[in-house]
Amino acid sequence: MATNAGRFNTVSLTSDAALAQYRLVTLDPAVTTTDGSAAYPNAQGQHALGITMTSADAAGKVVTVQYDGIALAEAGGGILAGDYITPFDGTTGKVGAATSNDAKVGVALSAATADGDIISVLLKPASDTHA
């Protein structure tokens, strides 16, 4: 069973587009704002800031992003418990199993068998590392 129990930290960010709950986001470098804006990573394996705890139905809405602790995440396909996770693709913000050259965003604590499964993920504080 997926859960996001325990201590975790969040930040509120403005969305650059509609964003779904339980998806990876990064700061959009193309948007110039004082605090940055949340956007889906634009490539598989790219660095991510955290996972959305809330959704935004349009650009300019506030989303809550969890950046540490145990988070809920939507899978883009099959993932085994214990796999490092990374952005699944460059358009959806879903998580996928990382390969050796991908940024490791966290570790799957539960398994996903199909696209759309919600899993528990232990987010890594140094999510831009490749180790």
DOBAMAR-231784 format. One record per residue: x, y, z of N, C-alpha, C in turn. Coordinates in steps of 0.02 Angstrom, whole numbers, plus 50000, padded with zeros to 5 digits. Layout:
BEGIN
XYZXYZXYZ ...
END
This chain:
BEGIN
500424994150000500005000050000500445006250000 500305010949957500685017149952500495021950008 500995025250035500875030050089501395035550087 501235041250115501735046550124501745048450198 501935043750239501955044750311502625047750333 502625050350393503245052850423503345060250411 503955062550427504125069550420504325071050348 504095076650323504305078850257504235086350253 504585089450206504565096650195504255098050127 503935103850123503615105950061503785113250046 503655115049985503715121949962503125123349917 502865129449918502315131449873502615135049814 502445132849754502695135849693502115137449645 502225142249602501745143849551501855139149491 501325136549463501385131949406501485135749341 501865132849295501945135949229501425133349180 501045128249200500515125149160500095120849207 499585117549181499205112849223499675107249245 499645105549309500075100249337499635095549378 499755089049370499375083949406499705082549474 499315079949520499555077849585499985071649579 500475070949622500935065149626501405064649567 501605070349539502055070449481502695074249499 503245072249467503885075749476503865082549442 504165087449475504245094049445504945096649458 505125101449418505755105049425505605112449419 506095116749429505995123849417506085125149343 505615128849314505625130149242506125135649228 506685134049195507195139249181506975144149128 506455142549090506235147049036505785152649062 505535151849123505085156949152505485161149201 505465167649192505815172149237505335174849289 505385172249350504995174649406505455175149466 505235178649517505645179449576505795172749609 505305168449616505385162149651505425156049606 505415156849541505395151149495504685148449490 504565144249442503915141149435504005133749424 503495129849443503525122649437503345120349367 503725115549341503605112749275503805105449276 503505101449233503735094549226504445094449198 504865089749219505525089049188505435088049112 505895090849073505805090549000506185084748967 506435079949007506765074148978506765068449028 506775062349003506845056549047507525057049081 507545055349146508175055249182508425061949206 508055067349193508255074049213508175075049288 508545079749315508475081749385507755084049399 507515082749459506855085149480506915088049550 506515093049565506515096249630506125092249681 505555089549661505125085749707504495083449672 503995081549713503375078649688502785082849711 502325084149665501735088149682501275084449730 501075087849783500595085049830499895087449813 499865092849774499225095649751499275096449676 498715097749644498715098849572498575106249557 498695108149495498525114849470498155113949405 497585117149398497195116249336497395120949280 497865125549293498095130149242498745133549264 499075136849218499675140649235499495146149285 499975147649328499875153049377499555150849442 499375144549448499075141949509499635139549556 499495139449620499985137249669499935129649679 500515126249679500545119149694501015118249754 500865113049794501295111249849501745105649825 502405106549833502895101749810503275098949870 503265092349877503635089049930504335087549904 504855089449943505535088449918505965083849961 505685080950014506045075850051505555071350087 505795066050118505365061450153505055056250107 504525053150131504165048050092503575051350057 503575050949990503065054249950502675049049909 502085051049888501705047049839501885049449770 501955044749723502145046549654501765042149605 501595044949548501255041149496501775038249447 501735031749438502205028249394502005028649321 502515028749278502395028649206502415021649177 502575016749219502635009749198502875005549256 503114999649242503334995149294503944997549332 503924996949398504474998849442504494993649498 505084991349516505164986749571505314990549635 505074988049692505264990949756506024990549761 506344996049780507074996349784507394999549723 507025000249668507305003749609507405011049625 507965013949598508025021149598507515023849548 507235029649563506745032549517507015038949486 506715040649429506905046449390506295048449350 506285054349318505725055949274505655050649219 505045048149209504895042949160504975045349089 504785051649077504825054549010504895062149017 504835065648963504905072848964504265076748958 503695073548972503065077148964502565076249020 502605070849060502075069349107502245070249181 502885070249198503085070649268503015064149306 502805058749272502755052249305503455049549320 503495044949368504145042049385504255035449349 504895033949337505085027649306505725025049339 505915018949324506535016049350507125019449316 507615021549357508195025049331508705020249301 509065022549250509635018949223510275022249251 510855019749233511475022049263511625029449252 511415032349196511575039349182511025044249203 510475041749230509925046149250510045049249319 509765055149330509755058049397509295053749441 509535051849498509155047749544508765052349592 508115052549585507685056949624507515053849691 507495047249694507325043749755507335036249745 507055032749793507025025449792506295023249800 506075018649757505395016049762505345011549823 504855012949866504735008849925504185003649912 503815004549858503314999649837503364998949761 503074993649735503124992049664502534994849625 502664996249561502134997949513502134992749459 501554990549439501514985649385501274988649319 501004994749323500714997749262500735005349266 500665008549209500595015749203500015018049247 500125023149287499595025949328499585023349400 499965018049415499995015649484500305021049529 500045021649590500305026249640500755022249687 501375024449694501855020949737502145025649790 502445022749841502815026649891503545027149870 503825033149878504505034449858504865038149914 505465036049931505895039749977506305044549936 506145050949941506495056049902507205056949928 507685057749883508375058949902508505066449903 508825068949956508965076149960509425078449904 509905074449883510355076349829510115073249764 509535075549740509205072149685509525073349617 510055077349613510395078249549510995073649543 511095069049589511665064449585511515058749538 512045055649513511975049949468512185043449502 512295043649567512515037649604511925033849632 
END
